[in-house]
Amino acid sequence: MLLELTETTGGREMTKRLRDLGFTIGPYATGPHNAITDVAGVRVGHQTVIRDEPAVVRTGITVVEPRPITDSSLLCPGAYVAFNGNGEMTGSHWLDESGLLAGPIGITNTHQVGLVRDQLVAEMVRRAPETEWCLPIVAETYDGFLNDIGAFALHGDDVHGALAAASTAGSGPSPRQRGRRHRHDLPRVQGRHRHVVTGGSGRCQQLHRRRARPGQLRQPGASSPRRSANRCGARRQLVPLPTDPRTADAGSIIIIVATDAPLLADQCRRLARRATVGLARVGGNGGNGSGDIFLAFSTGNAVPSDAAEPVSMFALPSGSMTPLFEATADAVEESIWNAMCAAETMVGHLGRTVHAVPTQRLADFL
């Protein structure tokens, strides 16, 4: 489960994981990390940039590697779904056309998609000089509520820092994190917020009865707080909710679903679509200004990029997909709660504030 905090500055209570608070979502067990990295071979790295001068910066980069970046010869079946398409995901046309995913997935702020995309291409060429072309997936969420997004604070070193921090454990601070450090076990993209409480990049992983692992990582922007705590009866009682209308429809959410179940591209699309269920449970309604884009990939099949003959692939029968759908929806819901529980109150650009979830009060409600 993502983002377990140690004790933080400013008297913030120690944050627990959602399951530590006594709240279990769904019937399925989890892997050892309860994270997308429980899917064998998947690596995740983060780079968080927080500073107050010369601009107020609360942003960062997340990189997901379905396979090691040096191994571009094996492609994964994958597909994406746009719940609401006010957003960007580079490389999506070829993913839709081929049903295959090559290279890493980047997630960053709206104004710096191009930077991350170019740096990922450069890194893939550097690590695998035989690479002749690549179209990496880079998605974005708007973080301009807390982050001075027009400052263009991210640089190439930050992309390489996220790549350097990528691990199969999905934890550990980035060695190149710039600006003020927070004492937590995984840097998160602080600028994003959802439900007007702070959040970062959340993960969860659930293991359904067929032993296939659907892991999930999401990075949220902002959305309405109307139903953020309804599920546990804590609506509007956990944190002060501002009335600023800019928070009602001001951001996006990117959800990455990984599984080692043997799926084809059309099955990955069906799986990605179920992320909508988990998002809706915590109040996401796909507002007009929200870029809600979900991507799923399967490491259960490997397609050589230079294959010249037919390639054998395996696929779950359609009747076996329902447990994967259920586990995906549960993992999305839990990962959003994980990120909110782990995040700290933050003051950002123009003095705007988003509040941490007081986890002890949440535990009382649970």
LUMKE-873259 format. One record per residue: residue in one letter; x, y, z of N, C-alpha, C, O in turn. Coordinates in steps of 0.1 Angstrom, whole numbers, padded with zeros to 4 digits, always signed. Example, Ala and Ser with C-alpha at 12.3 -4.5 7.8 and 13.67 -1.06 7.14 Angstrom:
// LUMKE-873259
A+0132-0057+0078+0123-0045+0078+0132-0033+0078+0142-0033+0085S+0128-0022+0071+0137-0011+0071+0129+0000+0079+0134+0011+0080
END
This chain:
// LUMKE-873259
M+0009-0012+0000+0000+0000+0000+0009+0012+0000+0019+0013+0007L+0005+0022-0007+0014+0033-0010+0015+0043+0002+0006+0045+0009L+0026+0050+0003+0028+0062+0010+0026+0061+0025+0017+0068+0030E+0033+0052+0031+0032+0052+0046+0042+0062+0051+0054+0061+0048L+0037+0072+0058+0045+0083+0063+0052+0078+0076+0046+0071+0084T+0064+0084+0079+0069+0084+0092+0064+0096+0099+0057+0104+0093E+0069+0099+0111+0065+0110+0118+0069+0123+0111+0081+0123+0106T+0061+0133+0109+0064+0145+0101+0066+0157+0110+0063+0156+0122T+0071+0167+0104+0072+0180+0111+0059+0187+0113+0049+0183+0107G+0059+0197+0122+0047+0204+0124+0036+0198+0133+0025+0202+0133G+0040+0187+0140+0030+0181+0149+0020+0172+0142+0010+0167+0148R+0022+0169+0129+0012+0160+0122+0013+0147+0128+0024+0141+0130E+0001+0141+0130+0001+0128+0136+0007+0118+0126+0007+0120+0114M+0012+0107+0131+0017+0096+0122+0006+0090+0114-0004+0086+0119T+0009+0090+0101-0002+0085+0092-0001+0070+0090+0010+0064+0089K-0012+0064+0091-0013+0049+0089-0019+0046+0075-0025+0054+0069R-0016+0034+0072-0023+0029+0059-0037+0027+0062-0042+0025+0073L-0045+0027+0051-0060+0026+0053-0063+0013+0060-0072+0013+0069R-0057+0002+0057-0060-0011+0064-0056-0011+0078-0061-0017+0086D-0045-0003+0081-0041-0001+0095-0052+0006+0103-0052+0005+0116L-0060+0014+0097-0071+0021+0103-0084+0012+0105-0094+0017+0111G-0083+0000+0101-0094-0009+0102-0104-0010+0091-0115-0015+0092F-0100-0004+0080-0109-0003+0068-0103-0012+0057-0093-0008+0052T-0110-0022+0053-0106-0031+0042-0115-0030+0031-0128-0031+0033I-0110-0027+0019-0119-0026+0007-0117-0038-0001-0107-0041-0006G-0128-0045-0003-0128-0057-0011-0124-0070-0004-0118-0069+0007P-0127-0081-0010-0124-0094-0003-0110-0100-0006-0107-0110+0000Y-0103-0094-0015-0091-0100-0020-0079-0097-0012-0077-0086-0006A-0070-0107-0011-0057-0104-0004-0048-0096-0012-0051-0093-0024T-0037-0091-0007-0027-0082-0014-0014-0089-0014-0011-0099-0007G-0005-0084-0023+0009-0089-0024+0017-0082-0012+0011-0075-0004P+0030-0085-0012+0038-0081-0001+0039-0065+0000+0040-0060+0011H+0038-0058-0011+0039-0044-0010+0026-0037-0011+0024-0025-0009N+0015-0044-0015+0002-0039-0018+0004-0027-0028+0000-0016-0025A+0011-0029-0039+0014-0019-0048+0015-0024-0062+0015-0036-0064I+0015-0015-0072+0016-0020-0086+0029-0028-0088+0029-0036-0097T+0039-0025-0080+0052-0032-0082+0051-0047-0077+0061-0054-0078D+0040-0051-0071+0038-0065-0068+0036-0073-0081+0038-0086-0081V+0033-0067-0092+0033-0073-0105+0048-0075-0110+0055-0065-0112A+0052-0087-0111+0067-0090-0113+0072-0082-0124+0067-0082-0135G+0084-0075-0122+0091-0068-0132+0087-0053-0134+0095-0046-0139V+0076-0049-0128+0071-0035-0129+0079-0027-0119+0081-0030-0108R+0084-0016-0124+0092-0006-0116+0086+0007-0116+0080+0011-0126V+0087+0014-0105+0081+0028-0103+0091+0037-0097+0098+0033-0087G+0093+0049-0102+0102+0059-0097+0095+0072-0096+0086+0075-0105H+0098+0080-0086+0092+0093-0084+0103+0104-0082+0114+0101-0077Q+0100+0116-0087+0108+0127-0084+0099+0139-0080+0091+0143-0088T+0101+0144-0068+0092+0154-0062+0101+0167-0062+0112+0167-0057V+0095+0178-0066+0102+0191-0066+0093+0201-0057+0082+0204-0062I+0098+0205-0046+0091+0214-0037+0101+0225-0033+0111+0223-0027R+0097+0237-0036+0105+0249-0032+0096+0261-0032+0086+0261-0038D+0101+0272-0026+0093+0284-0025+0100+0296-0032+0093+0306-0034E+0112+0294-0037+0119+0305-0044+0126+0300-0056+0131+0288-0056P+0126+0307-0067+0120+0320-0069+0105+0319-0072+0098+0329-0072A+0100+0307-0074+0086+0305-0076+0081+0294-0066+0090+0286-0061V+0069+0294-0063+0063+0284-0054+0060+0271-0062+0051+0271-0071V+0068+0261-0060+0068+0249-0068+0063+0237-0060+0069+0234-0049R+0053+0230-0065+0048+0218-0059+0045+0208-0070+0033+0207-0074T+0054+0202-0075+0052+0193-0087+0061+0182-0087+0068+0179-0078G+0062+0174-0098+0071+0163-0099+0068+0154-0111+0060+0157-0120I+0074+0142-0111+0073+0133-0122+0072+0119-0116+0078+0115-0106T+0064+0110-0122+0063+0096-0119+0066+0088-0131+0062+0092-0142V+0074+0078-0130+0078+0069-0141+0074+0055-0138+0077+0050-0127V+0066+0048-0147+0063+0034-0145+0069+0027-0157+0068+0030-0168E+0077+0016-0153+0084+0008-0163+0077-0006-0163+0079-0014-0154P+0069-0009-0174+0063-0022-0174+0073-0033-0175+0072-0044-0169R+0084-0030-0182+0096-0039-0183+0108-0030-0182+0107-0018-0184P+0120-0035-0179+0131-0027-0178+0133-0018-0190+0131-0023-0202I+0137-0006-0189+0138+0003-0200+0148-0001-0210+0148+0003-0222T+0158-0009-0206+0168-0014-0215+0163-0026-0223+0169-0030-0233D+0151-0031-0220+0146-0043-0227+0134-0038-0235+0122-0041-0232S+0136-0031-0246+0126-0027-0255+0122-0037-0265+0113-0035-0274S+0128-0049-0265+0125-0059-0275+0112-0067-0272+0107-0074-0280L+0107-0066-0259+0095-0073-0255+0084-0063-0252+0086-0054-0244L+0073-0064-0259+0062-0055-0258+0051-0061-0250+0049-0073-0250C+0043-0053-0243+0032-0057-0235+0019-0054-0241+0018-0042-0246P+0009-0062-0241-0004-0058-0245-0009-0047-0236-0007-0048-0224G-0016-0037-0241-0021-0026-0233-0032-0019-0241-0034-0020-0253A-0039-0011-0233-0049-0002-0239-0053+0009-0229-0050+0008-0217Y-0059+0019-0234-0063+0030-0225-0078+0033-0227-0084+0030-0238V-0084+0040-0218-0098+0045-0218-0098+0059-0213-0092+0062-0203A-0105+0068-0220-0107+0082-0216-0121+0083-0210-0131+0083-0217F-0122+0084-0197-0135+0086-0190-0139+0100-0193-0151+0102-0197N-0131+0110-0192-0133+0123-0197-0120+0128-0203-0109+0127-0196G-0120+0133-0215-0108+0135-0223-0102+0148-0223-0094+0152-0232N-0104+0157-0212-0097+0170-0212-0083+0168-0206-0080+0173-0195G-0075+0161-0214-0061+0158-0209-0053+0153-0221-0058+0152-0232E-0041+0150-0218-0031+0145-0228-0024+0132-0224-0021+0131-0212M-0022+0124-0233-0014+0112-0231-0007+0109-0245-0013+0104-0254T+0006+0112-0245+0013+0110-0258+0014+0095-0260+0014+0087-0251G+0016+0092-0273+0018+0078-0277+0005+0070-0277+0005+0058-0280S-0006+0076-0273-0019+0069-0272-0024+0064-0285-0031+0053-0286H-0021+0071-0296-0027+0067-0309-0020+0054-0313-0027+0045-0318W-0007+0052-0311-0001+0040-0315-0005+0028-0306-0006+0017-0310L-0006+0032-0293-0011+0021-0284-0025+0016-0288-0027+0004-0288D-0033+0026-0292-0047+0022-0297-0046+0014-0310-0054+0004-0311E-0037+0017-0318-0036+0011-0331-0030-0003-0330-0035-0013-0336S-0019-0004-0322-0012-0017-0322-0016-0026-0310-0014-0038-0311G-0021-0020-0299-0025-0028-0288-0013-0032-0280-0013-0042-0272L-0001-0026-0282+0011-0030-0276+0018-0018-0270+0018-0007-0275L+0024-0020-0258+0031-0010-0251+0046-0012-0251+0050-0023-0247A+0053-0002-0255+0068-0003-0255+0073+0009-0247+0069+0020-0249G+0083+0006-0238+0090+0017-0231+0082+0021-0219+0072+0016-0215P+0087+0031-0212+0082+0036-0199+0069+0045-0201+0067+0050-0212I+0062+0046-0190+0051+0055-0189+0055+0067-0180+0059+0064-0168G+0053+0079-0184+0056+0091-0176+0043+0098-0172+0034+0098-0180I+0043+0104-0160+0032+0112-0156+0038+0125-0150+0047+0124-0141T+0033+0136-0154+0038+0149-0149+0027+0160-0149+0015+0157-0151N+0031+0172-0148+0021+0183-0149+0018+0187-0163+0026+0184-0172T+0007+0194-0165+0002+0197-0178+0012+0204-0187+0012+0201-0199H+0019+0213-0182+0028+0221-0190+0041+0215-0194+0049+0221-0202Q+0044+0203-0188+0058+0198-0191+0058+0184-0196+0067+0176-0194V+0047+0180-0203+0046+0168-0210+0057+0166-0220+0063+0156-0221G+0059+0177-0228+0069+0176-0238+0083+0173-0233+0091+0166-0238L+0087+0180-0222+0100+0178-0215+0102+0163-0212+0112+0157-0215V+0092+0158-0205+0093+0144-0200+0093+0134-0212+0101+0125-0211R+0085+0137-0222+0085+0128-0233+0099+0128-0240+0104+0117-0243D+0105+0140-0242+0118+0141-0249+0129+0134-0241+0137+0127-0246Q+0128+0136-0228+0139+0130-0219+0138+0115-0219+0148+0108-0218L+0125+0110-0219+0124+0095-0219+0129+0089-0232+0135+0079-0232V+0126+0096-0243+0132+0092-0256+0147+0092-0255+0154+0082-0259A+0153+0102-0250+0168+0103-0250+0173+0092-0241+0184+0087-0244E+0166+0089-0230+0172+0079-0221+0170+0065-0227+0179+0057-0225M+0160+0063-0234+0158+0050-0241+0169+0048-0251+0174+0037-0253V+0172+0058-0259+0182+0057-0269+0196+0056-0262+0205+0048-0267R+0198+0063-0251+0211+0061-0244+0213+0047-0239+0224+0042-0240R+0203+0042-0233+0204+0028-0227+0204+0017-0237+0210+0007-0235A+0197+0020-0248+0196+0009-0258+0199+0016-0272+0190+0019-0279P+0212+0018-0275+0216+0025-0287+0210+0020-0300+0209+0027-0310E+0206+0007-0300+0200+0001-0312+0186+0006-0314+0180+0003-0325T+0180+0013-0304+0167+0019-0306+0166+0028-0318+0173+0038-0318E+0157+0026-0327+0156+0034-0339+0144+0044-0337+0145+0055-0343W+0134+0040-0330+0123+0050-0327+0116+0045-0315+0116+0033-0312C+0109+0055-0308+0101+0051-0297+0091+0062-0295+0093+0074-0298L+0079+0058-0290+0068+0067-0287+0064+0065-0273+0054+0058-0271P+0070+0070-0263+0067+0068-0249+0053+0074-0246+0049+0084-0251I+0047+0067-0236+0034+0072-0231+0038+0083-0220+0045+0079-0210V+0033+0095-0221+0034+0105-0211+0020+0112-0209+0015+0117-0218A+0015+0111-0197+0002+0117-0193+0004+0128-0184+0015+0129-0178E-0006+0136-0182-0005+0148-0173-0017+0150-0165-0028+0145-0168T-0015+0157-0153-0026+0162-0145-0022+0176-0142-0011+0180-0140Y-0032+0185-0141-0030+0199-0138-0028+0201-0124-0036+0197-0115D-0017+0207-0120-0013+0210-0106-0012+0225-0103-0006+0229-0093G-0019+0233-0111-0017+0247-0110-0024+0253-0098-0023+0265-0095F-0032+0246-0090-0038+0251-0079-0028+0254-0068-0028+0264-0061L-0019+0244-0066-0008+0246-0056+0005+0250-0062+0014+0255-0055N+0007+0246-0075+0020+0248-0081+0020+0260-0091+0010+0261-0098D+0030+0268-0091+0031+0278-0101+0035+0272-0114+0047+0271-0118I+0025+0266-0121+0028+0258-0132+0035+0265-0144+0041+0259-0152G+0033+0278-0144+0039+0286-0155+0054+0289-0152+0061+0294-0161A+0059+0284-0141+0074+0286-0138+0082+0275-0145+0094+0276-0146F+0076+0265-0150+0083+0254-0158+0095+0249-0149+0106+0250-0154A+0092+0244-0137+0102+0242-0127+0110+0229-0130+0121+0227-0125L+0104+0219-0138+0110+0207-0140+0121+0208-0151+0120+0215-0160H+0132+0200-0149+0143+0200-0159+0146+0185-0162+0141+0176-0156G+0155+0183-0172+0159+0170-0176+0164+0161-0164+0161+0149-0164D+0171+0168-0155+0177+0160-0144+0166+0154-0135+0168+0143-0129D+0154+0160-0135+0143+0155-0127+0137+0142-0133+0134+0133-0126V+0137+0142-0146+0132+0130-0153+0142+0119-0151+0138+0107-0148H+0155+0121-0152+0165+0111-0150+0165+0107-0135+0168+0095-0132G+0162+0116-0126+0161+0113-0112+0150+0103-0109+0151+0093-0101A+0138+0105-0116+0127+0095-0114+0131+0082-0120+0127+0071-0114L+0138+0082-0131+0142+0069-0137+0152+0062-0128+0152+0050-0126A+0161+0070-0122+0171+0064-0113+0165+0059-0100+0170+0049-0095A+0154+0064-0096+0147+0060-0084+0138+0048-0086+0133+0042-0077A+0136+0044-0099+0126+0034-0102+0131+0020-0096+0143+0017-0097S+0122+0014-0089+0125+0001-0083+0113-0008-0083+0102-0003-0085T+0115-0021-0081+0104-0030-0080+0097-0030-0067+0086-0035-0065A+0104-0024-0057+0097-0022-0044+0088-0009-0044+0079-0008-0036G+0091+0000-0053+0083+0012-0054+0084+0021-0043+0075+0029-0040S+0095+0021-0035+0097+0029-0024+0111+0034-0023+0120+0030-0031G+0113+0043-0014+0126+0049-0012+0127+0062-0018+0122+0064-0029P+0134+0072-0012+0134+0085-0017+0142+0087-0030+0152+0079-0032S+0138+0096-0038+0146+0098-0050+0160+0104-0047+0160+0113-0039P+0170+0099-0053+0184+0104-0049+0186+0118-0054+0195+0125-0050R+0177+0123-0063+0179+0137-0069+0168+0146-0065+0166+0156-0072Q+0160+0143-0055+0149+0151-0051+0154+0165-0048+0163+0167-0040R+0148+0176-0054+0153+0189-0052+0143+0197-0044+0131+0195-0045G+0148+0206-0035+0140+0214-0027+0138+0207-0013+0145+0198-0010R+0128+0212-0006+0126+0207+0008+0122+0193+0008+0113+0189+0001R+0128+0184+0016+0124+0170+0018+0113+0168+0028+0113+0176+0038H+0105+0159+0025+0095+0155+0035+0099+0141+0040+0104+0133+0032R+0096+0138+0052+0100+0125+0058+0089+0115+0055+0081+0111+0064H+0089+0110+0043+0080+0099+0040+0088+0089+0031+0099+0092+0026D+0083+0077+0030+0091+0066+0023+0090+0067+0008+0097+0059+0002L+0082+0075+0003+0081+0076-0012+0077+0090-0016+0066+0095-0013P+0086+0097-0023+0083+0110-0028+0070+0110-0036+0068+0100-0044R+0062+0120-0035+0050+0120-0043+0048+0133-0050+0054+0143-0045V+0040+0134-0060+0039+0146-0067+0029+0155-0059+0017+0154-0061Q+0035+0164-0052+0027+0171-0042+0017+0181-0047+0007+0184-0041G+0019+0185-0060+0011+0196-0065-0003+0191-0068-0012+0199-0069R-0005+0178-0070-0018+0174-0074-0027+0173-0061-0022+0170-0050H-0040+0175-0063-0049+0173-0051-0062+0169-0056-0066+0171-0067R-0069+0162-0047-0082+0156-0051-0091+0158-0039-0087+0155-0028H-0103+0161-0041-0113+0163-0031-0109+0173-0021-0114+0173-0009V-0101+0183-0025-0096+0194-0016-0090+0189-0003-0090+0196+0007V-0084+0177-0004-0075+0173+0007-0062+0168-0001-0063+0164-0012T-0051+0170+0005-0038+0167-0002-0037+0152-0005-0041+0144+0003G-0031+0150-0016-0029+0136-0021-0017+0136-0030-0012+0146-0034G-0012+0124-0033+0000+0123-0042-0003+0112-0051-0014+0111-0057S+0007+0103-0054+0005+0092-0062+0002+0080-0053+0010+0076-0045G-0010+0074-0055-0014+0063-0046-0013+0050-0053-0016+0049-0065R-0010+0040-0046-0010+0026-0052-0017+0016-0043-0019+0019-0031C-0022+0006-0049-0028-0005-0042-0027-0017-0051-0026-0016-0063Q-0027-0029-0045-0026-0041-0053-0035-0051-0047-0034-0053-0034Q-0043-0059-0054-0051-0069-0048-0049-0082-0057-0048-0082-0069L-0049-0093-0050-0047-0106-0056-0060-0114-0056-0065-0118-0046H-0065-0116-0068-0078-0123-0068-0076-0138-0068-0064-0143-0069R-0087-0145-0068-0086-0160-0065-0079-0168-0076-0074-0179-0073R-0077-0162-0088-0070-0169-0098-0055-0166-0097-0047-0170-0106R-0051-0159-0087-0037-0155-0084-0031-0146-0094-0019-0144-0094A-0039-0139-0102-0034-0129-0111-0034-0116-0103-0044-0113-0096R-0024-0108-0105-0023-0096-0097-0026-0083-0105-0019-0080-0115P-0037-0077-0102-0040-0064-0108-0035-0053-0099-0041-0050-0089G-0023-0047-0102-0018-0036-0094-0022-0023-0100-0026-0022-0112Q-0023-0012-0092-0028+0000-0097-0020+0012-0091-0017+0012-0079L-0017+0022-0100-0012+0034-0095-0020+0045-0101-0024+0045-0113R-0023+0056-0093-0030+0067-0098-0024+0080-0094-0018+0081-0083Q-0025+0090-0102-0020+0103-0099-0032+0113-0101-0036+0114-0113P-0037+0119-0091-0049+0127-0092-0046+0142-0094-0035+0147-0090G-0055+0149-0100-0055+0163-0100-0065+0168-0089-0064+0164-0078A-0075+0175-0093-0085+0180-0084-0099+0176-0088-0101+0174-0100S-0108+0175-0079-0121+0172-0082-0130+0176-0071-0126+0182-0061S-0143+0174-0072-0153+0179-0063-0151+0171-0050-0149+0159-0050P-0153+0177-0038-0153+0171-0025-0166+0165-0021-0167+0159-0010R-0176+0165-0030-0189+0162-0025-0191+0148-0019-0199+0146-0010R-0184+0138-0025-0186+0125-0020-0173+0119-0015-0171+0106-0015S-0163+0127-0011-0150+0121-0009-0149+0112+0003-0141+0103+0004A-0158+0114+0013-0158+0106+0025-0171+0099+0028-0173+0094+0039N-0180+0099+0018-0193+0093+0020-0193+0078+0024-0201+0074+0032R-0183+0071+0019-0183+0057+0021-0181+0053+0035-0186+0042+0040C-0175+0062+0043-0173+0058+0057-0181+0068+0066-0179+0069+0078G-0191+0075+0060-0199+0084+0068-0192+0096+0073-0197+0102+0083A-0181+0100+0068-0173+0111+0073-0175+0124+0065-0166+0133+0066R-0184+0125+0057-0185+0136+0047-0185+0149+0055-0193+0151+0064R-0176+0158+0050-0175+0172+0055-0172+0173+0070-0173+0184+0075Q-0169+0162+0076-0165+0163+0090-0151+0161+0093-0146+0162+0104L-0143+0157+0083-0129+0154+0085-0120+0166+0083-0110+0167+0090V-0123+0174+0073-0114+0185+0070-0123+0197+0066-0134+0195+0061P-0118+0209+0068-0125+0221+0063-0125+0221+0048-0114+0220+0042L-0136+0223+0042-0137+0222+0027-0139+0237+0022-0149+0243+0025P-0130+0242+0014-0132+0255+0008-0143+0256-0001-0147+0246-0007T-0148+0268-0004-0159+0270-0013-0155+0275-0026-0163+0279-0035D-0142+0277-0028-0136+0282-0041-0141+0273-0052-0138+0262-0053P-0149+0279-0062-0154+0271-0073-0143+0265-0082-0146+0256-0089R-0131+0271-0081-0120+0265-0089-0116+0251-0085-0110+0244-0093T-0120+0247-0073-0116+0233-0069-0127+0223-0074-0124+0211-0072A-0138+0228-0079-0149+0219-0083-0146+0211-0095-0150+0200-0097D-0138+0217-0104-0135+0210-0117-0122+0215-0122-0121+0220-0133A-0111+0213-0115-0099+0219-0117-0087+0210-0120-0076+0214-0120G-0090+0197-0123-0078+0189-0124-0082+0175-0131-0092+0174-0137S-0073+0166-0129-0074+0153-0137-0070+0142-0128-0065+0144-0117I-0071+0130-0133-0066+0118-0127-0061+0108-0137-0068+0105-0147I-0049+0103-0135-0043+0093-0144-0043+0080-0136-0037+0080-0125I-0048+0069-0141-0047+0057-0134-0040+0046-0143-0044+0045-0155I-0030+0040-0137-0023+0029-0144-0026+0016-0138-0024+0015-0126V-0031+0007-0145-0034-0007-0140-0025-0017-0146-0023-0017-0159A-0018-0025-0138-0009-0035-0143-0014-0049-0138-0018-0050-0127T-0012-0059-0146-0016-0072-0142-0006-0082-0149-0001-0080-0160D-0004-0094-0142+0004-0104-0148-0006-0115-0154-0001-0125-0158A-0019-0113-0153-0028-0122-0160-0026-0121-0175-0024-0110-0180P-0026-0132-0182-0024-0132-0196-0036-0126-0203-0047-0132-0205L-0035-0113-0207-0046-0106-0214-0042-0101-0228-0030-0099-0230L-0051-0100-0237-0049-0093-0249-0053-0079-0248-0059-0074-0238A-0050-0071-0258-0053-0056-0258-0067-0053-0255-0070-0044-0247D-0077-0060-0261-0091-0057-0259-0095-0060-0244-0103-0053-0239Q-0089-0070-0238-0091-0073-0224-0085-0062-0215-0091-0059-0205C-0074-0057-0219-0068-0046-0211-0077-0034-0211-0078-0027-0201R-0083-0031-0223-0092-0020-0223-0104-0022-0214-0109-0013-0208R-0109-0034-0214-0120-0037-0205-0116-0035-0190-0124-0030-0182L-0104-0039-0187-0099-0038-0174-0097-0023-0170-0101-0019-0159A-0091-0015-0179-0089-0001-0177-0103+0006-0174-0103+0015-0166R-0113+0002-0181-0126+0008-0180-0131+0007-0165-0139+0015-0161R-0127-0004-0159-0133-0007-0145-0126+0003-0135-0131+0004-0123A-0116+0010-0138-0111+0020-0129-0121+0031-0126-0121+0037-0116T-0130+0033-0136-0141+0042-0134-0149+0039-0121-0154+0048-0114V-0151+0026-0118-0159+0022-0107-0153+0027-0094-0159+0032-0085G-0140+0024-0093-0133+0028-0081-0132+0043-0079-0134+0047-0067L-0130+0050-0090-0130+0064-0089-0143+0070-0084-0144+0079-0076A-0154+0065-0090-0167+0070-0086-0170+0067-0072-0178+0075-0066R-0165+0057-0066-0168+0054-0052-0163+0065-0042-0169+0067-0032V-0153+0072-0046-0147+0082-0038-0150+0096-0043-0144+0106-0039G-0160+0097-0052-0165+0110-0056-0161+0115-0070-0166+0126-0073G-0153+0108-0077-0150+0113-0091-0161+0112-0100-0167+0101-0101N-0165+0123-0107-0176+0122-0116-0173+0126-0130-0182+0129-0138G-0160+0128-0133-0156+0131-0147-0161+0144-0152-0168+0145-0162G-0158+0155-0144-0162+0168-0148-0157+0172-0161-0147+0167-0167N-0163+0183-0167-0160+0187-0180-0145+0191-0181-0139+0189-0192G-0139+0197-0171-0125+0201-0171-0115+0191-0167-0104+0194-0165S-0120+0179-0165-0111+0169-0159-0106+0159-0170-0114+0154-0178G-0093+0156-0170-0087+0146-0178-0086+0133-0171-0076+0131-0164D-0096+0124-0172-0096+0112-0165-0092+0101-0175-0101+0096-0182I-0080+0097-0175-0075+0087-0185-0069+0075-0178-0060+0077-0169F-0073+0063-0182-0069+0051-0175-0062+0042-0185-0067+0040-0196L-0051+0036-0181-0043+0027-0189-0041+0014-0182-0037+0014-0170A-0043+0003-0189-0040-0010-0183-0031-0018-0193-0032-0017-0205F-0021-0025-0187-0013-0034-0194-0011-0047-0187-0013-0048-0175S-0007-0057-0195-0005-0071-0190+0009-0075-0193+0014-0074-0204T+0016-0080-0182+0029-0086-0184+0029-0101-0186+0039-0108-0187G+0016-0106-0187+0014-0120-0189+0017-0125-0203+0018-0137-0205N+0018-0116-0212+0022-0119-0226+0034-0110-0230+0034-0099-0226A+0043-0115-0238+0054-0108-0243+0055-0110-0258+0056-0121-0262V+0055-0099-0265+0056-0099-0279+0069-0093-0284+0072-0081-0281P+0078-0101-0290+0091-0095-0295+0088-0084-0305+0080-0086-0315S+0095-0073-0304+0093-0061-0312+0097-0064-0327+0092-0058-0336D+0106-0074-0329+0111-0077-0342+0105-0089-0348+0111-0095-0357A+0094-0094-0342+0088-0107-0346+0084-0106-0361+0078-0096-0365A+0088-0116-0369+0084-0117-0383+0075-0128-0386+0069-0128-0397E+0072-0137-0376+0063-0148-0377+0052-0147-0367+0054-0139-0357P+0041-0154-0368+0031-0153-0358+0036-0157-0344+0045-0165-0343V+0031-0150-0334+0035-0151-0321+0024-0157-0312+0012-0153-0314S+0027-0167-0304+0017-0173-0295+0014-0164-0284+0024-0159-0277M+0002-0162-0280-0003-0154-0269-0014-0162-0262-0021-0170-0268F-0015-0159-0249-0025-0166-0240-0035-0155-0236-0032-0143-0236A-0047-0159-0233-0057-0150-0229-0067-0157-0219-0071-0169-0221L-0071-0150-0209-0081-0155-0200-0094-0156-0208-0097-0147-0216P-0102-0166-0205-0115-0166-0211-0124-0155-0205-0122-0150-0194S-0133-0150-0213-0141-0138-0209-0148-0141-0195-0149-0132-0187G-0152-0153-0193-0159-0156-0180-0150-0155-0168-0155-0155-0157S-0137-0154-0170-0128-0153-0159-0123-0139-0156-0115-0137-0147M-0129-0129-0163-0125-0115-0162-0131-0109-0150-0126-0099-0144T-0143-0113-0146-0150-0106-0135-0142-0104-0122-0142-0093-0117P-0135-0114-0117-0127-0112-0105-0116-0101-0107-0113-0093-0098L-0110-0100-0119-0101-0090-0122-0108-0076-0122-0102-0066-0117F-0120-0075-0127-0127-0063-0127-0130-0058-0113-0128-0047-0109E-0134-0068-0105-0137-0064-0091-0124-0060-0083-0125-0050-0076A-0113-0067-0085-0101-0063-0078-0096-0050-0083-0090-0042-0075T-0097-0047-0096-0093-0034-0101-0101-0023-0095-0095-0013-0091A-0114-0024-0095-0122-0013-0089-0118-0011-0074-0117+0000-0069D-0117-0022-0067-0113-0021-0052-0099-0014-0051-0097-0006-0042A-0090-0018-0059-0076-0013-0058-0076+0002-0061-0069+0009-0055V-0083+0006-0071-0084+0021-0074-0090+0028-0062-0084+0039-0058E-0101+0024-0057-0106+0030-0045-0097+0031-0034-0095+0042-0028E-0090+0020-0031-0081+0020-0019-0069+0029-0022-0064+0035-0012S-0064+0029-0034-0052+0037-0037-0055+0052-0035-0046+0059-0030I-0066+0056-0039-0070+0070-0037-0071+0074-0022-0066+0084-0017W-0077+0065-0014-0077+0067+0000-0063+0067+0006-0060+0074+0015N-0054+0057+0001-0041+0057+0007-0033+0070+0005-0027+0075+0014A-0035+0076-0007-0027+0088-0010-0033+0099-0001-0025+0107+0004M-0046+0100+0001-0051+0111+0009-0047+0109+0024-0044+0119+0030C-0047+0096+0028-0044+0094+0042-0029+0097+0045-0025+0102+0056A-0021+0096+0035-0006+0098+0037-0002+0112+0035+0009+0115+0039A-0010+0120+0028-0005+0133+0025-0006+0143+0036-0014+0141+0046E+0002+0154+0035+0002+0164+0046-0005+0176+0041-0007+0179+0029T-0010+0184+0050-0015+0198+0047-0004+0205+0040+0008+0205+0043M-0008+0212+0029+0002+0219+0021-0004+0233+0017-0015+0234+0012V+0005+0243+0019+0002+0257+0014+0011+0258+0001+0023+0255+0001G+0004+0263-0010+0011+0264-0022+0010+0278-0029+0010+0288-0022H+0010+0278-0042+0010+0290-0050-0002+0299-0046-0013+0295-0044L+0001+0312-0044-0008+0322-0041-0014+0320-0027-0025+0324-0024G-0007+0312-0019-0012+0310-0005-0023+0300-0004-0030+0298+0006R-0026+0293-0015-0037+0283-0015-0034+0271-0006-0022+0267-0006T-0044+0266+0001-0041+0255+0010-0050+0244+0008-0062+0245+0005V-0045+0232+0008-0053+0219+0009-0049+0212+0021-0038+0212+0026H-0059+0205+0027-0058+0200+0041-0055+0185+0041-0060+0178+0032A-0047+0181+0050-0045+0167+0052-0058+0160+0059-0065+0167+0066V-0060+0148+0056-0070+0140+0063-0065+0137+0077-0055+0131+0078P-0072+0141+0087-0068+0137+0101-0071+0122+0103-0083+0118+0105T-0061+0114+0102-0063+0100+0102-0069+0094+0114-0076+0084+0114Q-0066+0100+0126-0072+0095+0138-0087+0097+0138-0095+0088+0142R-0091+0108+0133-0106+0111+0132-0112+0101+0122-0123+0096+0124L-0105+0099+0111-0110+0090+0101-0111+0076+0107-0121+0069+0105A-0101+0072+0115-0102+0059+0122-0114+0058+0131-0120+0047+0132D-0117+0069+0138-0128+0069+0147-0141+0066+0139-0150+0059+0143F-0142+0073+0127-0154+0071+0119-0155+0056+0114-0166+0050+0113L-0143+0051+0110-0143+0037+0105-0147+0027+0116-0148+0015+0113
END
